[in-house]
Amino acid sequence: MPPFEFTYCKRKHQPKLFETLEQAKTGLRNLQNYIPMYHRFFLLSESNHNSIGLNHRYTAESVTASDTSKHVVVATLKSESEDAAVSKMPAFIKYSPLLDPIKYMSGKYDTQSQDLLKLPMHDDARDDGSVHQKKMHDVNNSSYVDAFFTYLTSQTLHAHGFVHGIDFYGSYLANQDEFTVNVYDELEYFSTCDFFLKNKNKLFRVDELSSSLFNSAQSTHTKANLKLGDTENLDLDLEDLNSNDATFSQVFEETVRNESHVTMDALNSLDALDSSMVVLDEMDAQSIKPRSADSNSTNSDDSDSCSSRSSASSPARIEDADCNSEHDVDQNDDIDDDDDDDIDDDADDDDCCSGSSHYDDDDEVHNAHIFNFPVHAIVMEKCDNTLDSLMCGKNELTESEWAATLFQVIMALIAYQHMFAFTHNDLHTNNIMFVQTDKKFLHYFYNGVYYRVPTHGRIMKIIDFGRAIYKYRGQTLCSDSFDRGGDAATQYNCDPYLNPKKPRLDPNSSFDLCRLACSLFDYFVEDIRDEAECAATLKESRVASVVVEWLKDDKGRNVLYKKNGDERYPEFKLYKMIARTVHGAVPHEQLQRPMFAHYAIQRKHINGKPHIMNIDALPSYTQAQAQTQSK
């Protein structure tokens, strides 16, 4: 199977696209084509650096506003084939921040700098000493890594007929009038942050405090709601809130926006793509076409999250506990560097449970809106909904549907690991979406074996690659989340952020399925302390058994919970320990499990000539190739 072509192309219709994007209620301004990560692959010039983009099958020529949200537009798409008809379809715009919004709101950047919110330009000094300029020019900026892998999956969709890829229609840098970010997990932190309190309604605004925000105090349920990724434990107890009403009212009191606030051009909506997107109706290996704008689809912007109790994944973004200190501390470095001590510590497994409680199953949301924030607008296909939406109410999956769904996810990971040496590093139920399909089965060929899996009307797609690590053309693309001071610092120790003073630790191919299992465990297992109930659950549910297996560390222990129901590792330490101690969830090894081996089939039993995704024939894109000269 020949590799897909990778090159740049000149954008002829960008003025129209940019004009319509500004008019489509997106809040985008100062749109530009230039993205610093292009320097990885192209020799850019002064004359054309802002007039090129990546080659892909469909490119947005213009957009019109949608009634649903600023994330959803109707895009006019032009095929790279000149004689192809123009089509219209729903598209999803993800707004990925170029700077860390929490650091910005807490004064960690130089807010006196005139170019703090200025978009990176080709002729800018890339290392002028400022933290914000360094981050925006970093080719590993998480937003660039996210967008580029979305592009790569789109190429596999069209060049290789790999239906799990997300269709990509282009990406652009811009300032956004109001960039929206969920700050629920930072409420206590912000309540004592002088910079935040002084600049509220000047540099950003915060939604009014909802009277129901903290109305569920403590319950007697089995375990506390796990918030993966937070480096600070924000125990927002109702009693504490009542005694600190004055403090929290400073954060949330509804005030008129100060006329002096920076009203230039920015702010972004970080709905973590947990909202939705919609898609290719019928997948055909020869001619994959986007779905028309008038086709019916469910807009998951309107649906509530009914997540498993542990699928939340707030980044560990705050480097020091005191907002008002003058320097950042790499907190992740301080989380027990002596990891071996924890690996060998079994003493607490049988401790009495310390009366843990749990919050409401749904992730709490409380938004801040930052004015004129620099963002990366990534335009892609709109999917129907998340895997999370299939975990409650009438949408809940049956045992057979779960098995087929997880099989699709596994095959997607196998293919991405084969082609790009890929790890997602934050795979949970809101980072897996689906598109509806009329196809009854998907067919695969891997390691010499044919597989046929029922779709149950859905094709699964992995999204949100902001923490991904992968290789392309001899280069390692590693999100700056893994840089010192980043959300995921010290999860691994590898290039380009290798600390030579510590043992090397490369990306773990078992990490993604284990992380996914963390977001599924509480859905399948009600109370880990009840051994009889757990045993009965695992006996009657093959899916639950597999989820439990994915959570086992190298000693056979549940990496998520101790036997008494307590969390085994606090917050981000869980990520670090999965990376170090879990090696039994490698995607391709899962096909040997009876639940998935069940889908193996002989070629003679496959009727007709359906599209078969031949993973064995997919090329590897990890090797170096010559850099492309832009003209």
C-alpha positions, 0 to 999 in steps of 0.5 A: 500500500503506497504512503499518502502524499504529504506536501503543502498547497497554496490557499487561493480562497482564504480571504473568503474563508477568513471573512466568513469565519469572522462572521460565523459567531466564532469570535475569531479575529486576525486569522492567519495561515502561518503555524510555527510547526510547519518549520518542521517539514517545509523551508518557508520564505518571507513571501509565502509563509502565510499563504500555504496550508497542508494538503488534504482531501477536503478544504473549507472554502467558507462557513456559515453560522450554526444555531447550536454553538460557536463550535459548529458551522456549516462548511462549504468544502472543496475537494483537492480534485479540481473537477469535483463538486463543492459540498456543504456539511456540518463541521466542528471547530475546536479552539485550542489555546496557544497559551495556558489559560490557567497560568494566564488568569493567575499572572504566570505570564508577563502581562505587561508585555505588549506582545503577550497575546500577539500571534506568532509570526514568521519573522519574530524572534523565536527565543526573546526570553519571554515564556509566552513567545517561546511557548507559541513558537514551540513546534511542540505546542500542544495545539500544533501537535493536536491539529497535526495528528488530526490531519494525519488521521484524515490522510489515513481515512482517504488514502488507506480507507481507514474509517476511524480517522477524523476528516480534517478541513484546515486549521488556522491561528487567530485571536478569539474574542472570548475563549471559554475554559472550565475552571471548576477545579481551580475555584479554590486556587483562584479565590486566593489569587490576587492577580485573578481577583484584580483582573476579573472583568478586565482580562477575563470574566467568570460565569456567575456562581450557580446556586446549585454548584456545590449543593451535593455535599457528601454522600455515603457512596463507595468511593470519591469521584476520581479527577485524573490529571489534577495535581492539586486536591481541591476538596470543595466541601459544602461546609467550607463553602458556606464559611467562605461565602465572602471569599468565593463571591469575589470570584463569581460575583456578577459585575458589569464588564469593565469598559477598560478590558482588553477587547482586541480579539480573543478568547476561546471555547475549550469544550474539550471536544466533548461536545460533538462533531458529525461525519461520513455517512457511508464509508467507501474505500474508493470514494469517501465523501463528506455527508451533506449539510441537510443530513440528520445528526444528533448534536451532542452539544445538547446532550449531558455528559453521563460519564463514568465516575472517573472519566474526568481529566483536568490537566495539572496546570498549576505549578505552585500552590500559591498564586501570588508567588513570583516564580513557578515550581515544577510540581510534577517533579515533586510528586515522589520521584522515588517511584519504586517506593510506591511500587513495593508498598502493599501495606495499605491494601487492607486498611480500613476505608476512611469514609470516602464520598463521591460527587455527582457522576457528571463532571462539574462545569464552571466557565471562565471567558478570556478576552482576546486569547490566541487560539488554534482553530481546527476545523474537522468533521462533526461526529454524532456523540461521545462514548460517554453518552452511551453510558447512561439511560436508554443509550446504555450499551449491551455486553455485545455492543461494548465488546464491538466498540472496544474492538474498534478502539483497539484496532484504531490504536493498533493502526496508529501505533503501527504507522506513527508509533503513537500514544494518546496519553489521555484516552477516556470516554469523552475522547472517543466519539462515534459517527452513525453508519448503515454498514452492519460490519467492519472488516479488518486484516491484521497479523494474517487474520481476518476480523469481522465486527458488527458496528451496531450502527456506529464507527468509533473515532479517537479525538483530542491529541493534545497530549499525544506523542508520535513520530512522522518523517523521522521526527518525534512530535511530543506535546509540550505538556511533557515539558518541565512545568507542563500538565504531564511533566515527568510522566515520561522521560524521553526526547525532546524533554529528556532529563539526563539525570534520571532514567530514560522512560519512553512512551508506554504502549499500554498506557492508553487502554489502561487510561481508558479502563480508569474511565470505565472501571466504576461503570462496571464495578460498583464497589471494589470492597465487596469481593463477592459482588466483584467476583459475580460482576466479573463472572457475568461480564466479559467486558468488565473482566477485560477492563479489570485486566487492563488496570493491573500493574506488573504485580497484578494489582489494580493500579486505580484502587486499593482493596479498601476502595481508596485510590492507590495513587493521588491525582497525577501520580496515577499517570506516572505509575501507569507509565512505569508499572502497567505493561499488560494492556498493549493493544495488539496483544488484546486480540488474543483475548477470547472476547476479541478473538471471537471476531476472527473469521476465515476469508471464505466466510466473508460474503461479497467484496466488502472494504477490508482495512488491511492493517498489515499493509499500512505503511510506517511513516516514522522514517525521515524524508527530505524537507520540502522547499516552499516556493 
